[in-house]
């Protein structure tokens, strides 16, 4: 765990972003990406990406999950400490 300039603890997370859209024309309704991110606060990280959206936060299988809806598409951000 690192410390930011402000003295906050920064942790590395494996982040899985899953975007779900309504089924349309035979296209897959789900698109997923996996990346590693470093942040002090996973919820604040998502809030910065989705400033106009309401966030739903919960834990699932040991991971922190932040879920939101954007332009009719559900987006699920799943953070697991790396």
TIZA-401659 format. One line per 3 residues: number of its first residue (from 1); their letters; for each residue x, y, z of N, C-alpha, C. Coordinates in steps of 0.05 Angstrom, whole numbers. Example, Ala and Ser with C-alpha at 12.3 -4.5 7.8 and 13.67 -1.06 7.14 Angstrom:
<nodes>
1> as> 264 -114 156 246 -90 156 264 -66 156 ~ 257 -45 142 273 -21 143 258 1 157
</nodes>
This chain:
<nodes>
1> xxx> 17 -23 0 0 0 0 18 25 0 ~ 12 44 -17 27 68 -20 13 90 -4 ~ 27 113 -1 15 136 12 16 159 -9
4> xxx> -7 173 -12 -9 195 -31 4 220 -19 ~ 7 241 -35 18 266 -26 3 277 -2 ~ -23 273 -1 -40 282 21 -39 265 46
7> xxx> -22 243 45 -20 226 68 -40 203 69 ~ -57 201 49 -77 180 48 -64 154 37 ~ -75 131 46 -66 105 36 -78 100 9
10> xxx> -60 93 -10 -69 86 -37 -65 56 -41 ~ -86 42 -48 -84 13 -53 -87 7 -82 ~ -75 -15 -90 -78 -25 -118 -102 -44 -119
13> xxx> -118 -41 -139 -142 -58 -142 -142 -70 -170 ~ -152 -94 -172 -160 -105 -198 -188 -96 -202 ~ -193 -81 -224 -219 -70 -229 -231 -84 -254
16> xxx> -255 -95 -250 -270 -107 -272 -294 -88 -277 ~ -295 -78 -302 -317 -61 -310 -335 -76 -329 ~ -360 -80 -321 -379 -95 -338 -401 -76 -346
19> xxx> -405 -72 -372 -426 -55 -382 -448 -73 -394 ~ -472 -69 -386 -495 -85 -396 -515 -66 -409 ~ -522 -73 -434 -542 -57 -448 -565 -75 -455
22> xxx> -588 -64 -462 -610 -81 -470 -602 -97 -495 ~ -612 -121 -497 -607 -138 -521 -617 -124 -546 ~ -599 -124 -566 -606 -108 -590 -593 -121 -614
25> xxx> -609 -129 -633 -599 -138 -659 -578 -161 -658 ~ -579 -178 -639 -561 -201 -638 -533 -194 -626 ~ -528 -169 -619 -503 -162 -607 -502 -171 -578
28> xxx> -478 -177 -568 -475 -185 -540 -483 -162 -523 ~ -500 -166 -503 -509 -144 -486 -488 -137 -464 ~ -466 -152 -462 -446 -147 -441 -419 -142 -453
31> xxx> -405 -122 -443 -378 -116 -451 -362 -114 -425 ~ -339 -128 -422 -323 -127 -398 -295 -119 -403 ~ -284 -104 -384 -255 -96 -385 -243 -102 -358
34> xxx> -218 -109 -357 -203 -114 -332 -178 -97 -333 ~ -173 -83 -310 -149 -66 -309 -140 -64 -280 ~ -117 -55 -275 -107 -50 -248 -107 -19 -244
37> xxx> -118 -11 -221 -118 18 -215 -108 22 -186 ~ -98 45 -181 -90 53 -154 -107 76 -146 ~ -119 74 -122 -137 95 -112 -139 94 -82
40> xxx> -145 117 -70 -149 119 -42 -177 109 -35 ~ -196 114 -53 -225 108 -48 -238 99 -74 ~ -245 73 -76 -258 63 -100 -284 77 -107
43> xxx> -300 84 -87 -325 98 -93 -320 126 -105 ~ -301 140 -94 -293 167 -105 -282 164 -133 ~ -268 142 -138 -257 136 -165 -280 134 -185
46> xxx> -301 119 -179 -323 116 -197 -339 142 -199 ~ -342 156 -177 -356 182 -177 -343 202 -196 ~ -316 201 -198 -302 218 -216 -307 211 -245
49> xxx> -312 185 -250 -318 175 -278 -347 180 -285 ~ -365 179 -265 -394 181 -270 -406 203 -252 ~ -398 228 -255 -406 249 -236 -436 255 -236
52> xxx> -450 249 -257 -479 255 -258 -497 232 -250 ~ -485 209 -242 -500 185 -237 -502 178 -208 ~ -525 165 -201 -528 155 -173 -514 128 -172
55> xxx> -500 124 -149 -484 100 -146 -497 82 -125 ~ -496 56 -131 -505 35 -112 -479 21 -104 ~ -474 19 -78 -449 7 -68 -455 -16 -50
58> xxx> -442 -39 -55 -446 -63 -38 -422 -81 -41 ~ -420 -101 -23 -399 -121 -25 -410 -147 -36 ~ -394 -160 -53 -402 -185 -65 -377 -203 -67
61> xxx> -378 -226 -54 -356 -246 -55 -329 -233 -48 ~ -328 -216 -28 -303 -203 -19 -294 -180 -36 ~ -309 -172 -56 -302 -149 -73 -321 -126 -67
64> xxx> -311 -102 -71 -329 -78 -69 -340 -73 -96 ~ -367 -71 -97 -381 -67 -123 -394 -40 -122 ~ -390 -25 -144 -404 1 -148 -419 -1 -174
67> xxx> -445 2 -173 -462 -1 -196 -477 24 -202 ~ -481 30 -228 -495 54 -236 -508 50 -263 ~ -525 68 -270 -538 67 -297 -530 93 -311
70> xxx> -522 90 -336 -513 113 -352 -524 109 -381 ~ -541 128 -390 -552 127 -417 -566 100 -423 ~ -581 90 -403 -596 65 -408 -580 40 -405
73> xxx> -554 42 -398 -536 20 -395 -528 17 -366 ~ -530 -8 -355 -520 -13 -328 -490 -17 -330 ~ -475 -4 -311 -446 -7 -309 -439 -16 -281
76> xxx> -424 -38 -280 -416 -49 -254 -386 -48 -252 ~ -376 -34 -231 -347 -32 -226 -342 -50 -202 ~ -325 -70 -205 -319 -89 -184 -289 -87 -176
79> xxx> -284 -78 -151 -257 -74 -142 -248 -96 -123 ~ -226 -109 -129 -214 -129 -111 -185 -122 -107 ~ -177 -121 -81 -149 -113 -76 -130 -132 -89
82> x> -110 -120 -102 -90 -135 -117 -68 -145 -99
</nodes>
